[in-house]
């Protein structure tokens, strides 16, 4: 996206006088996407298939007298959703980067639930009421989260620690906190990493673990773990990822396991295609120990997807076809999506 407007942030610098910040700049970018969306499945309701997705992003940055730099981002998605995500970070050089996140995903387990290559959307895009991303890792989340990115210790290695004081509260007040509510869960912590050094050119490995403590106002605790590997060789990129998600509710253990793989091929500088599949195992009875095993009844949700995209300057034409079975753990259910869109970036 091309930046089309920059304005001095002298007012912001004044409000940050305690940090002796110099005036920064604000960049604005965005996109608009016209979409045709045909959804057919066991429980789908036919509606108007045409829509317009709107995105506007404001990014600000500046520097303190001691050389530290700060950045601010807020992102508006859709017309009625308001400012859906934001973050503020302070880069302290050799001491790492600290940030406060309101939904943008600075670095948490949910942000790496599916990093497999794709020419457009994920292989579970538009299927079911809450598919791979919902049942996958990410109970801590990135709402009202403190994030710390460790300084570079080894070239190619990135490590993030994510902490949420009370998870599950959402954003209700003007300052973004959750206010008084009884729906909050316990505190949550995530640690994620990725490595893409020169040892094996084109190879990226990564993963993460996360947990949310139990409280008296919420049922049970949560534990997540995920790992992934990607390899790029010329125009071809392949990727594979697995996750485990475990939680307790009123003394009974439950959980989901899942995996996803994908391959993308860049035909040329403008045209890309991809294919992938995902599986999520739902335990419906007989959970035993700390893993889903053969002692109980399991329902396996499967999805697959094909994507094709063609870019021409600031315009991208995209086509997506996804389908799935046993959606959301309901045996015999199915869902299918066909989507075509044209987007313009500015």
N, C-alpha and C positions, 0 to 999 in steps of 0.2 A: 504494500500500500504506500502511496506517495503522500508525504506530508504536504498539506496545502496551506497551513496557516501556523505561524509562530508569533506569539506575543510575549512581551516581557512580564515576569511575575514579580514586579516590585512590591505589590500588595502582599503576596505570599511571603516574600522575603522579609517584609516588615513584621508579619505575624510570627516569623521564626527568628526574631531578633535575638532571642536567648541563645540560639545556636550560632549566631554570627554568620548567617548564610548569605551568599551573594545572590543577586537576582538570577533566576533561571529562565526557562522557556517552556512553552506549552505547545505540543503538537497535536493536531486533530486528524484522525483518519476514520475510515468506515467503509461500509459496503451495503448494497441493496441486492436482494436475490428474489426473483420471481420463480415460484415453485409450482409444479403440478404434482400432486400427491394422491396416488390411488391405493387405498388400504383395503384389503379384503381378507377376512378371517372368520373364525368361529363366532366371535362376539362383536365384530366391528359394525358401526353404524355409518351409513353413507352420508356424506356431507359435501360441501363445496370443495372441490379438489384443488382450487387455485388459491395461492396466498403470496404475500410479500413479506420477506424477512428483512429487518432493518438492524444494522449495527453501527454504533458510533463509539469511538474510543478516544479519550483524552489522556495524553501522557505528558507529565511534567517532570523536570529534572533541575538540579542545581548543585552547588558545591559550597561546603563550609570552609571557614578560614584555615582549618587544620588539614584540608585536603580530602576529607570525607565527602562522598557524594550521596545525594538522596534522590529518589525517584517516586513519583506518584502516578497511579493509573486508575481510571474509572471507566467502565465499559457498560454501555446501554445496549440491551438486546431486546428487540420487539418494541412495539409502540406503547403497550400498556404495562410493561414489566418494571419500568423505572430503571434506576442505576443498579444493575443486577450484580456487579462485582467491582471490587476495588482493592488496591493494596498500597502501602507506604513502606519503602525500604531505605535503609541507611547502610551504604557500603563503607566498611571501616578498613579496607585494604587487607593487610596481613592478619587482621583480627576477624575477618569474615564479614558476612552481611546479615543484619537483623531486619526483620520485617513484620508488619502486622497485616493480616490478610482478611478480607471480607469476600470470600467466595471466588477469588481469581485462581487459586491453586498454585501458590508459590512453591510448594513441595511437600506433598503428602501421599499416603498410600493410594487413596482414591484416584489421584491424578495419573497413576501408572497401571490402572486396572486393565487397560488394553492399549498397548503402544505398538501393535503390529502394523506393518505398512499397509496403506490403502490409498487408492486414487481419489477417494471421496469420503464416504461415511464408513462407520464401523459395520461389521457383518451382521450385527443385531439391530441396526438402525430402524426405528419405527415399528418394531415388533413387540407384541404383548403390552401389558400395562406397565411392567417394570422388569426389564430383562437383565442381561449380563451385568450392566453397570450397577444396577440396584442390588443384586444378590452378591456381587463381587466385593472385593476389599474396599474399605474406605469409611469405616464407622466413625472415625475421628472427624473427618471433614476439614474444610478450610474456612469455615465461618467463625469470625472472631478468634482467629488463630494467630499465635506468635510463631514465627518461623526463623530458624537460624541456619544459614548456609555456611558450612565450614570453609576456611580458606583452602586454597589449592595446596595439597601436600604432595600428591603424585600427579604428574601430568595426565589428564584424561579422566581423573577421578573426581566425582562430585557427590557430596553428602549433605543431606538436609535433615534437620530435626524440627518437627512440627508439634506444637502443644496447644491444646484447647482447655481452658479452665473448667468449663462445663459444656458438654456436647449436647446437641439436640434442641437447643433453644431457639435457633433461627435469629433473624434480625427484626426487632419490633420497634425499638425506640429510634428517635432522630439521630442519635449518635451511633447507631448500629448495634447496641448491646441488646440482650434478650429481655431485660426487665425482670419483673417478678412473675414466675411461672412454676408450676409443679411438674412440668413435662421434661425438665432437664435431666440428663443422664450424668454420669460421673465425668471426671477429667479424662482426657485422652492424649496419648503421645504416639507419634509416628516417627520412624527413622527410615529414610530411603537412600539409595545410592545408585550410581551408574558409572560404568567405566568404558571408555572408548579410546584407549591409548594407542600407541604405535606398535605395540607388541604383535597384534594381528590386525593389519589394516582392514577397515570396513566392518570390524566386529564391535558390537556394543552389548554389554551384559549389565543387568541391573536387577533391583528388587527392593523389598521393604517389609517391615513388620510394624504392626500397630495394635494398640489395646485401649479399651475404654473401661474404667472402673465401674463397679456396681454401686448403686446408691439406694437409699431407702425410698426414694421417689421414682425409681425406675426399676424395671425387672431385668436383673442380670448384668453380666459383664460380656465384653466382646473382645475377640482376638482375631487378627488378620495377618496373613502373610502372602506375598506375591513375588514371583521372579520372572524374568524375561530375557530373551536373547534375540538379537537382530544381526543380520549380516548382509552387507551391500557389496555387490560385485558388478561393476559396470552399471548397466541399466536395470539390473534385477536386484530387488531387496526381499529377503525372506525374514519372518519373525515368528516366534512362539512364546507363549506365556501361560503360566499356571497360577491359580490362587487357592487358598483355603480360608474360609470364614467360619468362625465358631462363636456361638453365643449361648448363654444360659437364660432361661425364662422360667420363673417359679420353680427353680430347682431341677429343671429338665434341660439336658444339653441338646442343642440343635446345630445345624450347620449346612453349608454348601461347599462343594468343590467345583472348580471349573477350569477350562483351558480354552485357548483361542490361538489360531494360527492364520497367517496370511502371507501372500506373495504379491508383489507389485512389479510392473514392467513399464519402464519409460520408453515408449516407442520412439519418440524423438523429443525435442525440447518443448513441444506443445501438448503432445498426446500421451496419456498414461492410462493403464488398465490394472485392475487388481481383483483377486479372489481370496476368500477366506471362509473359515468355519469356526464355530464356537460350541462348547458343551457346558451345561451347568447341571450338576447332580443335586436333586432335592431329596432329603430324607423325610419320609412320611411316617415311619414307625421304626422301633427297634434300634434306636441310637445307642451305641455302646462305646465307652471310653472316650478317647480324644480324637477319633477319626471316624469318618463314614466307612462302614465295612459291610460285608455280605450278610450280616445277621438281621438286617432290617429291610423294609421295602423302600426302594428307590425309584424316583421318576427322573428321567434324564431329558432335559430340554436341549434341543439342537437347533442351530441356526446356520445359515450360509448366505453369503452375499457377493455380488459382482458389482464393481464400480468402473466407470469410464469417465475421464475428464479431458477437456480440450481447452487450452488457454490461448488467448490472442490479445496481447497487451493487458489491459485491465479487465478484460471480460473472460469469464470461465463458464463453459457449458458442461454440465455434469449429469450423468445418468446413474441411478442406483436401483438394483433389484435385490431384495432380501426376502427370505422365507424361513419359517421355523415350525417346529412341531413340539407338542407337550408344553405349550407356553405357560410360564409361571408355575410349572409343576402340575398342571392339569392334564391328566392323561387323555390323549385323543384330540386335544385342541390344536389349532393351527393358525398361522397368520402369514400374510404375504404383503409386500409393499413394492410398488413401482413408483419411482420418483424421477422427475426431470426438472432441472433448474437452470436459470441463466443469472449469473451474478456480475455486478459491476463494482470494482473497488476504486476508492478515491482517497 
